[in-house]
Amino acid sequence: MVLKATRVLFVYFTYTQQSLKVAEAMAEPLRERGCDVQLARIELTDSRWSERFTRFPLRRPYLDIFGLMPAQLRGATGEIRIPEEANDGDYDLVVIGSPTWWIKTSVPIRSWLKSDGAGRVLKGKRFAVYVVCRRYWGFNLRGVKKLGTERGGEYVGGIHFSFAGGQVRSLLSLLSYFGKGENRERYLGVKIPPTNLKPDYLEQARAFATGLADGLPDGPRSGSELSTGPPNEQPTDTTKVSTHE
C-alpha cells in the first residue's frame, strides 16, 4: 500500500506579516506530528485597492485605511491571485487566516472563500479559522466560518489574536505603525502601546494547533506516495481569478 502524510493547508492574507507569523507558529506542532503542511498566501490584485499594498509603510495611511471602509461594509470581493495549493487539492485540514478590516473578513480572504478554488479545497473537509485583529474579531471569525461552511467545509474551531490597547489607543497605534513603519511610544501626543501581535501569540498559536492535530487521523493514510522531502512553504504557481461583487 502506498501511503501519504496527513495534509494540512494554511490559506491566509497578510500585509504586515502578522497572519504569516501565526501560520508559521501553528505549522510547527503539525509538522512535528508528521503532517505535510503547505502555506498559501492570497494576493490582492484588484486595481481598486492593490496599489496601496505595494509599499510599507503606507504613503497615505488615513486615506488608504479609511478608503477601504465602503468596500468592507458592503462585503465586496475583488480580483485575487490564488496559489496552486489553495486552488485545488486533497487536504485533511484547511486553516484559514484572516486579518480584520473594519470589523469584517478582509476582501482577499472573502474573495477566496467565494471562489471556485475554495469550493474544491473545502468541500467535505475540516477547516479551522484564526483571526488577527485590533479589537473587534467576532464578525470576522463568524464570517469566515459561515462562508467556509457554505463551501461545504466542516468547521472544527477558531481563535483570535488581538492587539494591545483599548479602542482608541489601539487605533492610534495602528495608524502610527502604518504611517511610520515602526512602533512608537506616542502618536498625536498620546502614549500608545505597541501594535501587532502580543508576545504570547506564539504559545497560543502552538496550543491551538496542537488541539487541531489531536483531531486529525493518526499516521499516514492510503493514497499517493509519502513525501520525505522538505516542506514547501512558498506558493509555486498562481492562478488569477476575478470575483467582483
MARTOR-665645 format. One record per residue (C-alpha): x, y, z. Coordinates in steps of 0.02 Angstrom, whole numbers, plus 50000, padded with zeros to 5 digits. Example, Ala and Ser with C-alpha at 12.3 -4.5 7.8 and 13.67 -1.06 7.14 Angstrom:
BEGIN
506154977550390/506844994750357/
***
This chain:
BEGIN
500005000050000/500645017349954/500465029750097/500485048550113/500595060250260/499105069150335/498945085150233/498615102350306/498395118550209/498535136250279/497685149450173/497995167350228/498195185450177/499435197150259/500115214650236/501135217050395/501595198450407/500565195450565/499465181950487/501015173550416/501845173350588/500335164450661/500285152050517/502125147850540/501895145750727/500425134050702/501325124150568/502715118850686/501745106950800/500815099950650/502455095850562/503105088350724/501635076250711/502205071350536/500945081750439/501305088250265/500955106850290/500755119250147/500635138250164/499675147650030/499645166550030/498205175149940/498725190749845/497555205449815/497755210749634/496185221349611/496675238349540/495415247049654/496425242949810/498035233649770/499195248449738/499165254049919/499835237149975/501365237649862/502365247649989/502635248550176/502345259950265/500805266750180/501015282850083/499345289850143/498825279750295/497205288850331/496575288650151/497195270950119/496395263550275/494775273450280/494605271550093/494315252850117/492825255450231/491445256250097/492035240150014/492165231450181/490465236850244/489585230750087/490515214150087/491445217149924/492515204549833/493845207849702/495225200849594/496475189949686/497905178349641/497685160949714/499195149649739/499055132549660/498955124249832/497385134249875/496535131849707/496375112949715/496985098449820/496515084749940/496825090450119/496355083150288/496265100550366/496195118250299/496645132850414/496085150050357/496935165650422/496045182250401/496555199550461/495095210250516/494685225050404/493365236650477/492675222850591/492405210750445/493325197450347/494625205350234/494245207350048/495595194949991/495025180850106/493195184150070/493585183549884/494485166949901/493085159450003/491865163949864/492975156949727/492795140149640/494505135349706/493915136949886/492445125849844/493605112349778/494765113449928/493455114550066/492065102950008/491905088750132/493455094250228/493775100350404/494275118450421/494805129950562/494955148950571/496145161050652/495855179750654/497135193550680/496315209550739/496495226150826/494905224750929/493305217650856/493585199850796/491885191350811/491125197150646/492695191850553/492795174450629/490945171150608/491035177450429/492425165450382/491525151250471/489915154950376/490745156250205/491815140750234/490285130650286/489355136750132/490785129850026/490485112650101/491785112950240/491585106350418/492055119550546/493115112450688/493685127950784/494315145750786/495445157550881/495815176150879/497395186150912/497055204150963/498245218850981/498605228451140/497655244051193/495835249251202/494785255051057/495585272351038/497395268951082/497495253050978/496845262750827/498125276550854/499495263350870/498995255350706/498875271850613/500585276650678/501315259950625/500555260850451/501215278350429/502965276350501/503315257750481/503825255350661/503115255550837/503235272250925/502875277451104/501725292051061/500585297450921/499725314350912/500365317351088/499525301651157/500515287551238/500165271751137/500555253151159/501485242751029/500355236850890/500315219650804/500375202750890/500645201951077/502155192051140/501075177451197/500395173951023/501685160350993/501135149851141/499295152251099/499555147750916/500515131850956/499215126451085/497795129050961/498725119450825/499095105250946/497235103750978/496915103150791/498245089750772/497385079250905/495835078650796/496745073050639/496885055050578/498315045550660/499775041550547/499915041150358/498395037050251/498235027350089/498465037049928/499945044449839/501725042149896/502285048650065/503415063750042/505075063650133/505735080050063/505735097050147/504055105850171/503545118050037/503165134450124/503025145449971/501735145549831/502505138649671/501155143049545/499705155049543/498015156449461/497185173349438/495315173949465/494055188049466/492645187749593/491925205249581/490435209049690/
***
